[in-house]
Amino acid sequence: MKKYEIVLLLDPTIEDAEVDNTFNKVLEILTAQGAEIIENETIDWGKRKLAFQLKKKENAFYRIYRFNAEPEAIEQIERRLRINDIVIRSLIVIYDPETERVLVQKTSEENDK
Protein backbone atom coordinates (compact mmCIF):
# COMPACT_ATOMS: atom_id res chain seq x y z
CA MET A 1 0.00 0.00 0.00
CA LYS A 2 1.08 3.53 -0.75
CA LYS A 3 0.19 6.70 1.07
CA TYR A 4 -1.89 9.15 -0.98
CA GLU A 5 -3.35 12.60 -0.51
CA ILE A 6 -6.59 13.73 -2.13
CA VAL A 7 -7.71 17.34 -2.41
CA LEU A 8 -11.44 17.80 -2.97
CA LEU A 9 -13.34 20.90 -4.03
CA LEU A 10 -17.11 20.82 -3.63
CA ASP A 11 -19.78 22.97 -5.22
CA PRO A 12 -20.32 26.05 -3.00
CA THR A 13 -24.06 26.26 -3.70
CA ILE A 14 -24.93 23.19 -1.63
CA GLU A 15 -26.28 23.50 1.91
CA ASP A 16 -23.91 23.15 4.88
CA ALA A 17 -25.56 19.89 5.97
CA GLU A 18 -25.08 18.46 2.49
CA VAL A 19 -21.36 19.32 2.59
CA ASP A 20 -20.75 16.83 5.41
CA ASN A 21 -22.94 14.22 3.71
CA THR A 22 -20.97 14.60 0.48
CA PHE A 23 -17.62 14.30 2.26
CA ASN A 24 -18.96 11.18 4.00
CA LYS A 25 -19.92 9.75 0.60
CA VAL A 26 -16.37 10.41 -0.60
CA LEU A 27 -15.06 8.53 2.44
CA GLU A 28 -17.36 5.64 1.52
CA ILE A 29 -15.94 5.66 -2.02
CA LEU A 30 -12.42 5.51 -0.62
CA THR A 31 -13.13 2.73 1.86
CA ALA A 32 -15.12 0.73 -0.71
CA GLN A 33 -11.91 0.57 -2.76
CA GLY A 34 -9.95 -0.72 0.24
CA ALA A 35 -8.41 2.59 1.28
CA GLU A 36 -7.55 3.20 4.92
CA ILE A 37 -8.22 6.81 5.94
CA ILE A 38 -5.62 8.38 8.22
CA GLU A 39 -7.99 10.24 10.56
CA ASN A 40 -5.48 12.57 12.21
CA GLU A 41 -4.32 13.80 8.78
CA THR A 42 -7.65 15.13 7.50
CA ILE A 43 -7.57 18.86 6.82
CA ASP A 44 -10.78 20.89 6.42
CA TRP A 45 -10.17 24.29 4.85
CA GLY A 46 -13.85 25.17 4.65
CA LYS A 47 -15.24 27.51 1.98
CA ARG A 48 -12.61 29.54 0.12
CA LYS A 49 -12.32 31.70 -2.96
CA LEU A 50 -10.88 29.98 -6.02
CA ALA A 51 -7.95 31.49 -7.91
CA PHE A 52 -10.04 31.19 -11.09
CA GLN A 53 -13.55 30.01 -11.92
CA LEU A 54 -14.27 26.29 -12.13
CA LYS A 55 -17.57 25.27 -13.67
CA LYS A 56 -18.72 28.90 -13.31
CA LYS A 57 -18.08 28.86 -9.54
CA GLU A 58 -15.90 31.37 -7.71
CA ASN A 59 -15.79 29.54 -4.35
CA ALA A 60 -15.55 25.94 -3.19
CA PHE A 61 -15.49 23.82 -0.06
CA TYR A 62 -11.99 22.36 0.35
CA ARG A 63 -10.96 19.21 2.20
CA ILE A 64 -7.81 17.13 2.16
CA TYR A 65 -7.67 13.46 3.11
CA ARG A 66 -4.59 11.30 3.49
CA PHE A 67 -5.06 7.59 3.06
CA ASN A 68 -3.32 4.31 2.33
CA ALA A 69 -4.44 2.36 -0.72
CA GLU A 70 -3.31 -0.03 -3.39
CA PRO A 71 -2.28 1.72 -6.63
CA GLU A 72 -4.95 -0.21 -8.57
CA ALA A 73 -7.71 1.41 -6.48
CA ILE A 74 -6.83 4.98 -7.49
CA GLU A 75 -8.32 4.69 -10.98
CA GLN A 76 -11.68 3.52 -9.59
CA ILE A 77 -11.69 6.27 -6.95
CA GLU A 78 -11.02 8.94 -9.60
CA ARG A 79 -13.74 7.52 -11.88
CA ARG A 80 -16.34 7.56 -9.08
CA LEU A 81 -15.44 11.14 -8.14
CA ARG A 82 -15.70 12.35 -11.76
CA ILE A 83 -19.33 11.23 -12.02
CA ASN A 84 -20.31 13.06 -8.83
CA ASP A 85 -21.75 16.47 -9.84
CA ILE A 86 -21.08 18.06 -6.45
CA VAL A 87 -17.32 17.41 -6.66
CA ILE A 88 -16.09 20.17 -8.96
CA ARG A 89 -12.42 19.15 -8.80
CA SER A 90 -10.30 16.47 -7.18
CA LEU A 91 -6.64 15.59 -7.28
CA ILE A 92 -4.94 12.48 -5.94
CA VAL A 93 -1.17 12.42 -5.51
CA ILE A 94 1.31 10.16 -3.75
CA TYR A 95 1.97 11.76 -0.38
CA ASP A 96 5.58 12.34 0.62
CA PRO A 97 5.98 13.79 4.13
CA GLU A 98 9.60 14.76 3.37
CA THR A 99 8.47 17.09 0.57
CA GLU A 100 6.00 18.77 2.92
CA ARG A 101 8.70 19.19 5.57
CA VAL A 102 11.02 20.90 3.05
CA LEU A 103 8.25 23.25 1.88
CA VAL A 104 7.38 24.23 5.45
CA GLN A 105 11.04 24.86 6.21
CA LYS A 106 11.48 27.05 3.09
CA THR A 107 8.34 29.02 3.93
CA SER A 108 9.49 29.70 7.49
CA GLU A 109 12.95 30.79 6.22
CA GLU A 110 11.32 33.22 3.77
CA ASN A 111 9.11 34.63 6.51
CA ASP A 112 12.15 35.22 8.72
CA LYS A 113 13.77 37.50 6.12
VEXDO-675982 format. One record per atom (N, C-alpha, C, O): atom name; residue in three letters; residue number from 1; x, y, z. Coordinates in steps of 0.05 Angstrom, whole numbers, plus 5000, padded with zeros to 4 digits. Layout:
<atoms>
atom  res  n  X  Y  Z
CA  ala  NUM  X  Y  Z;
...
</atoms>
This chain:
<atoms>
atom  res  n  X  Y  Z
N  met  1  5017  4976  5000;
CA  met  1  5000  5000  5000;
C  met  1  5017  5025  5000;
O  met  1  5039  5026  5012;
N  lys  2  5008  5045  4986;
CA  lys  2  5022  5071  4985;
C  lys  2  5005  5091  5000;
O  lys  2  4981  5088  5003;
N  lys  3  5018  5112  5008;
CA  lys  3  5004  5134  5021;
C  lys  3  4997  5156  5001;
O  lys  3  5015  5165  4986;
N  tyr  4  4972  5163  5000;
CA  tyr  4  4962  5183  4980;
C  tyr  4  4950  5207  4995;
O  tyr  4  4943  5205  5019;
N  glu  5  4947  5228  4980;
CA  glu  5  4933  5252  4990;
C  glu  5  4913  5260  4968;
O  glu  5  4920  5261  4944;
N  ile  6  4889  5266  4976;
CA  ile  6  4868  5275  4957;
C  ile  6  4858  5302  4966;
O  ile  6  4852  5306  4990;
N  val  7  4857  5320  4947;
CA  val  7  4846  5347  4952;
C  val  7  4819  5348  4937;
O  val  7  4817  5342  4913;
N  leu  8  4798  5355  4952;
CA  leu  8  4771  5356  4941;
C  leu  8  4760  5384  4942;
O  leu  8  4764  5398  4961;
N  leu  9  4747  5392  4920;
CA  leu  9  4733  5418  4919;
C  leu  9  4704  5412  4913;
O  leu  9  4698  5400  4893;
N  leu  10  4686  5421  4931;
CA  leu  10  4658  5416  4927;
C  leu  10  4644  5442  4919;
O  leu  10  4652  5464  4925;
N  asp  11  4622  5438  4905;
CA  asp  11  4604  5459  4896;
C  asp  11  4596  5477  4919;
O  asp  11  4586  5467  4939;
N  pro  12  4600  5503  4918;
CA  pro  12  4594  5521  4940;
C  pro  12  4564  5527  4943;
O  pro  12  4556  5539  4964;
N  thr  13  4547  5519  4924;
CA  thr  13  4519  5525  4926;
C  thr  13  4503  5505  4943;
O  thr  13  4479  5509  4947;
N  ile  14  4516  5484  4952;
CA  ile  14  4501  5464  4967;
C  ile  14  4499  5473  4996;
O  ile  14  4515  5490  5006;
N  glu  15  4479  5463  5010;
CA  glu  15  4474  5470  5038;
C  glu  15  4497  5459  5056;
O  glu  15  4510  5440  5049;
N  asp  16  4501  5472  5079;
CA  asp  16  4522  5463  5098;
C  asp  16  4518  5434  5106;
O  asp  16  4538  5419  5109;
N  ala  17  4494  5425  5111;
CA  ala  17  4489  5398  5119;
C  ala  17  4496  5378  5097;
O  ala  17  4506  5356  5102;
N  glu  18  4492  5387  5072;
CA  glu  18  4498  5369  5050;
C  glu  18  4529  5367  5045;
O  glu  18  4538  5348  5034;
N  val  19  4544  5387  5054;
CA  val  19  4573  5386  5052;
C  val  19  4584  5362  5067;
O  val  19  4599  5347  5056;
N  asp  20  4576  5359  5092;
CA  asp  20  4585  5337  5108;
C  asp  20  4576  5310  5096;
O  asp  20  4591  5291  5096;
N  asn  21  4551  5309  5087;
CA  asn  21  4541  5284  5074;
C  asn  21  4558  5277  5050;
O  asn  21  4564  5254  5045;
N  thr  22  4565  5297  5034;
CA  thr  22  4581  5292  5010;
C  thr  22  4609  5282  5017;
O  thr  22  4619  5264  5005;
N  phe  23  4621  5295  5037;
CA  phe  23  4648  5286  5045;
C  phe  23  4646  5258  5057;
O  phe  23  4665  5242  5053;
N  asn  24  4624  5251  5070;
CA  asn  24  4621  5224  5080;
C  asn  24  4618  5204  5057;
O  asn  24  4628  5181  5058;
N  lys  25  4604  5212  5036;
CA  lys  25  4602  5195  5012;
C  lys  25  4629  5191  4999;
O  lys  25  4635  5169  4989;
N  val  26  4646  5211  4999;
CA  val  26  4673  5208  4988;
C  val  26  4688  5188  5005;
O  val  26  4703  5172  4994;
N  leu  27  4685  5190  5031;
CA  leu  27  4699  5171  5049;
C  leu  27  4689  5142  5043;
O  leu  27  4705  5123  5044;
N  glu  28  4664  5139  5038;
CA  glu  28  4653  5113  5030;
C  glu  28  4665  5103  5004;
O  glu  28  4671  5079  5002;
N  ile  29  4669  5121  4985;
CA  ile  29  4681  5113  4960;
C  ile  29  4710  5103  4965;
O  ile  29  4718  5083  4954;
N  leu  30  4724  5118  4982;
CA  leu  30  4752  5110  4988;
C  leu  30  4753  5083  5002;
O  leu  30  4768  5066  4994;
N  thr  31  4737  5080  5022;
CA  thr  31  4737  5055  5037;
C  thr  31  4727  5031  5021;
O  thr  31  4735  5008  5025;
N  ala  32  4708  5036  5003;
CA  ala  32  4698  5015  4986;
C  ala  32  4720  5004  4967;
O  ala  32  4718  4981  4959;
N  gln  33  4739  5020  4962;
CA  gln  33  4762  5011  4945;
C  gln  33  4785  5001  4962;
O  gln  33  4807  4997  4951;
N  gly  34  4780  4997  4987;
CA  gly  34  4801  4986  5005;
C  gly  34  4820  5006  5017;
O  gly  34  4840  4998  5028;
N  ala  35  4814  5031  5014;
CA  ala  35  4832  5052  5026;
C  ala  35  4828  5054  5056;
O  ala  35  4806  5049  5066;
N  glu  36  4850  5060  5069;
CA  glu  36  4849  5064  5098;
C  glu  36  4854  5094  5104;
O  glu  36  4876  5104  5098;
N  ile  37  4834  5107  5114;
CA  ile  37  4836  5136  5119;
C  ile  37  4853  5141  5143;
O  ile  37  4850  5127  5164;
N  ile  38  4871  5160  5142;
CA  ile  38  4888  5168  5164;
C  ile  38  4873  5191  5178;
O  ile  38  4876  5214  5169;
N  glu  39  4859  5185  5199;
CA  glu  39  4840  5205  5211;
C  glu  39  4854  5230  5221;
O  glu  39  4844  5252  5216;
N  asn  40  4877  5228  5233;
CA  asn  40  4890  5251  5244;
C  asn  40  4904  5269  5223;
O  asn  40  4916  5289  5229;
N  glu  41  4902  5260  5197;
CA  glu  41  4914  5276  5176;
C  glu  41  4893  5286  5156;
O  glu  41  4898  5290  5132;
N  thr  42  4868  5291  5166;
CA  thr  42  4847  5303  5150;
C  thr  42  4847  5333  5155;
O  thr  42  4846  5341  5178;
N  ile  43  4847  5348  5134;
CA  ile  43  4849  5377  5136;
C  ile  43  4824  5389  5123;
O  ile  43  4819  5385  5100;
N  asp  44  4809  5405  5139;
CA  asp  44  4784  5418  5128;
C  asp  44  4790  5448  5126;
O  asp  44  4793  5461  5146;
N  trp  45  4791  5457  5101;
CA  trp  45  4797  5486  5097;
C  trp  45  4771  5502  5095;
O  trp  45  4772  5527  5095;
N  gly  46  4748  5489  5095;
CA  gly  46  4723  5503  5093;
C  gly  46  4719  5516  5066;
O  gly  46  4729  5507  5046;
N  lys  47  4702  5537  5065;
CA  lys  47  4695  5550  5040;
C  lys  47  4716  5572  5034;
O  lys  47  4720  5590  5051;
N  arg  48  4728  5571  5010;
CA  arg  48  4748  5591  5002;
C  arg  48  4743  5600  4974;
O  arg  48  4730  5587  4958;
N  lys  49  4755  5623  4968;
CA  lys  49  4754  5634  4941;
C  lys  49  4774  5619  4923;
O  lys  49  4796  5614  4931;
N  leu  50  4765  5613  4899;
CA  leu  50  4782  5600  4880;
C  leu  50  4800  5620  4866;
O  leu  50  4793  5644  4863;
N  ala  51  4823  5612  4857;
CA  ala  51  4841  5630  4842;
C  ala  51  4829  5637  4815;
O  ala  51  4834  5659  4805;
N  phe  52  4813  5619  4803;
CA  phe  52  4799  5624  4778;
C  phe  52  4774  5607  4778;
O  phe  52  4772  5588  4794;
N  gln  53  4755  5614  4762;
CA  gln  53  4729  5600  4762;
C  gln  53  4732  5571  4752;
O  gln  53  4746  5565  4733;
N  leu  54  4717  5554  4766;
CA  leu  54  4715  5526  4757;
C  leu  54  4685  5520  4755;
O  leu  54  4670  5524  4774;
N  lys  55  4677  5511  4732;
CA  lys  55  4649  5505  4727;
C  lys  55  4631  5529  4735;
O  lys  55  4609  5525  4747;
N  lys  56  4640  5553  4728;
CA  lys  56  4626  5578  4734;
C  lys  56  4622  5584  4763;
O  lys  56  4604  5598  4771;
N  lys  57  4639  5573  4780;
CA  lys  57  4638  5577  4809;
C  lys  57  4663  5593  4817;
O  lys  57  4685  5588  4807;
N  glu  58  4660  5611  4836;
CA  glu  58  4682  5627  4846;
C  glu  58  4692  5618  4873;
O  glu  58  4714  5626  4881;
N  asn  59  4677  5601  4887;
CA  asn  59  4684  5591  4913;
C  asn  59  4681  5561  4913;
O  asn  59  4669  5549  4895;
N  ala  60  4692  5548  4933;
CA  ala  60  4689  5519  4936;
C  ala  60  4695  5511  4965;
O  ala  60  4709  5525  4979;
N  phe  61  4684  5488  4973;
CA  phe  61  4690  5476  4999;
C  phe  61  4714  5458  4994;
O  phe  61  4714  5440  4977;
N  tyr  62  4735  5463  5010;
CA  tyr  62  4760  5447  5007;
C  tyr  62  4763  5427  5030;
O  tyr  62  4756  5433  5053;
N  arg  63  4773  5403  5023;
CA  arg  63  4781  5384  5044;
C  arg  63  4803  5367  5033;
O  arg  63  4803  5359  5009;
N  ile  64  4822  5360  5050;
CA  ile  64  4844  5343  5043;
C  ile  64  4843  5318  5061;
O  ile  64  4840  5319  5085;
N  tyr  65  4845  5295  5048;
CA  tyr  65  4847  5269  5062;
C  tyr  65  4873  5256  5055;
O  tyr  65  4882  5258  5032;
N  arg  66  4885  5243  5075;
CA  arg  66  4908  5226  5070;
C  arg  66  4900  5198  5076;
O  arg  66  4886  5192  5095;
N  phe  67  4908  5179  5058;
CA  phe  67  4899  5152  5061;
C  phe  67  4919  5133  5049;
O  phe  67  4936  5140  5033;
N  asn  68  4917  5108  5058;
CA  asn  68  4934  5086  5047;
C  asn  68  4916  5070  5028;
O  asn  68  4893  5064  5035;
N  ala  69  4927  5063  5005;
CA  ala  69  4911  5047  4986;
C  ala  69  4930  5033  4966;
O  ala  69  4953  5041  4963;
N  glu  70  4919  5013  4953;
CA  glu  70  4934  4999  4932;
C  glu  70  4933  5017  4907;
O  glu  70  4912  5030  4902;
N  pro  71  4954  5018  4891;
CA  pro  71  4954  5034  4867;
C  pro  71  4931  5028  4848;
O  pro  71  4922  5046  4834;
N  glu  72  4923  5003  4847;
CA  glu  72  4901  4996  4829;
C  glu  72  4874  5009  4836;
O  glu  72  4857  5012  4819;
N  ala  73  4871  5017  4861;
CA  ala  73  4846  5028  4870;
C  ala  73  4842  5057  4862;
O  ala  73  4820  5067  4861;
N  ile  74  4864  5071  4856;
CA  ile  74  4863  5100  4850;
C  ile  74  4846  5105  4825;
O  ile  74  4831  5125  4825;
N  glu  75  4849  5090  4805;
CA  glu  75  4834  5094  4780;
C  glu  75  4803  5092  4786;
O  glu  75  4788  5109  4776;
N  gln  76  4795  5073  4802;
CA  gln  76  4766  5070  4808;
C  gln  76  4757  5094  4825;
O  gln  76  4735  5104  4822;
N  ile  77  4773  5102  4844;
CA  ile  77  4766  5125  4861;
C  ile  77  4763  5150  4844;
O  ile  77  4743  5165  4846;
N  glu  78  4781  5155  4826;
CA  glu  78  4780  5179  4808;
C  glu  78  4755  5177  4790;
O  glu  78  4741  5197  4786;
N  arg  79  4749  5154  4780;
CA  arg  79  4725  5150  4762;
C  arg  79  4700  5157  4778;
O  arg  79  4682  5170  4768;
N  arg  80  4697  5146  4802;
CA  arg  80  4673  5151  4818;
C  arg  80  4670  5181  4826;
O  arg  80  4648  5191  4827;
N  leu  81  4693  5194  4830;
CA  leu  81  4691  5223  4837;
C  leu  81  4684  5240  4813;
O  leu  81  4670  5260  4816;
N  arg  82  4693  5232  4789;
CA  arg  82  4686  5247  4765;
C  arg  82  4656  5247  4759;
O  arg  82  4646  5266  4748;
N  ile  83  4642  5226  4766;
CA  ile  83  4613  5225  4760;
C  ile  83  4596  5238  4781;
O  ile  83  4572  5239  4778;
N  asn  84  4608  5247  4802;
CA  asn  84  4594  5261  4823;
C  asn  84  4593  5291  4816;
O  asn  84  4613  5304  4815;
N  asp  85  4568  5301  4812;
CA  asp  85  4565  5329  4803;
C  asp  85  4573  5350  4825;
O  asp  85  4580  5372  4818;
N  ile  86  4572  5342  4850;
CA  ile  86  4578  5361  4871;
C  ile  86  4609  5365  4874;
O  ile  86  4617  5387  4882;
N  val  87  4624  5346  4866;
CA  val  87  4654  5348  4867;
C  val  87  4662  5363  4841;
O  val  87  4660  5352  4819;
N  ile  88  4671  5388  4845;
CA  ile  88  4678  5403  4821;
C  ile  88  4707  5399  4813;
O  ile  88  4715  5404  4790;
N  arg  89  4724  5389  4831;
CA  arg  89  4752  5383  4824;
C  arg  89  4763  5365  4846;
O  arg  89  4757  5368  4869;
N  ser  90  4780  5346  4837;
CA  ser  90  4794  5329  4856;
C  ser  90  4821  5323  4845;
O  ser  90  4825  5323  4821;
N  leu  91  4840  5318  4863;
CA  leu  91  4867  5312  4854;
C  leu  91  4879  5292  4874;
O  leu  91  4879  5297  4899;
N  ile  92  4889  5270  4864;
CA  ile  92  4901  5250  4881;
C  ile  92  4931  5248  4874;
O  ile  92  4938  5245  4850;
N  val  93  4948  5250  4894;
CA  val  93  4977  5248  4890;
C  val  93  4988  5230  4911;
O  val  93  4977  5226  4932;
N  ile  94  5012  5219  4905;
CA  ile  94  5026  5203  4925;
C  ile  94  5037  5223  4946;
O  ile  94  5049  5243  4939;
N  tyr  95  5031  5217  4971;
CA  tyr  95  5039  5235  4992;
C  tyr  95  5068  5229  5002;
O  tyr  95  5074  5206  5008;
N  asp  96  5084  5249  5003;
CA  asp  96  5112  5247  5012;
C  asp  96  5116  5267  5035;
O  asp  96  5118  5291  5030;
N  pro  97  5117  5257  5060;
CA  pro  97  5120  5276  5083;
C  pro  97  5146  5292  5082;
O  pro  97  5147  5314  5092;
N  glu  98  5166  5281  5069;
CA  glu  98  5192  5295  5067;
C  glu  98  5189  5320  5050;
O  glu  98  5201  5341  5057;
N  thr  99  5174  5319  5029;
CA  thr  99  5169  5342  5011;
C  thr  99  5155  5364  5027;
O  thr  99  5161  5387  5025;
N  glu  100  5135  5356  5042;
CA  glu  100  5120  5375  5058;
C  glu  100  5138  5389  5079;
O  glu  100  5137  5413  5083;
N  arg  101  5156  5373  5091;
CA  arg  101  5174  5384  5111;
C  arg  101  5193  5405  5099;
O  arg  101  5198  5425  5111;
N  val  102  5203  5399  5075;
CA  val  102  5220  5418  5061;
C  val  102  5206  5444  5054;
O  val  102  5216  5465  5058;
N  leu  103  5181  5441  5044;
CA  leu  103  5165  5465  5038;
C  leu  103  5160  5482  5062;
O  leu  103  5161  5507  5061;
N  val  104  5153  5470  5084;
CA  val  104  5148  5485  5109;
C  val  104  5173  5499  5118;
O  val  104  5172  5522  5127;
N  gln  105  5195  5485  5116;
CA  gln  105  5221  5497  5124;
C  gln  105  5227  5521  5106;
O  gln  105  5236  5542  5117;
N  lys  106  5224  5519  5080;
CA  lys  106  5230  5541  5062;
C  lys  106  5211  5565  5068;
O  lys  106  5220  5588  5067;
N  thr  107  5186  5559  5073;
CA  thr  107  5167  5580  5079;
C  thr  107  5175  5595  5104;
O  thr  107  5174  5620  5105;
N  ser  108  5182  5581  5125;
CA  ser  108  5190  5594  5150;
C  ser  108  5215  5610  5146;
O  ser  108  5218  5631  5159;
N  glu  109  5234  5601  5130;
CA  glu  109  5259  5616  5124;
C  glu  109  5253  5642  5110;
O  glu  109  5264  5662  5115;
N  glu  110  5234  5640  5090;
CA  glu  110  5226  5664  5075;
C  glu  110  5212  5684  5093;
O  glu  110  5216  5709  5090;
N  asn  111  5196  5675  5112;
CA  asn  111  5182  5693  5130;
C  asn  111  5201  5706  5150;
O  asn  111  5195  5728  5160;
N  asp  112  5224  5693  5156;
CA  asp  112  5243  5704  5174;
C  asp  112  5259  5727  5162;
O  asp  112  5271  5743  5177;
N  lys  113  5260  5729  5136;
CA  lys  113  5275  5750  5122;
C  lys  113  5264  5777  5125;
O  lys  113  5275  5797  5115;
</atoms>
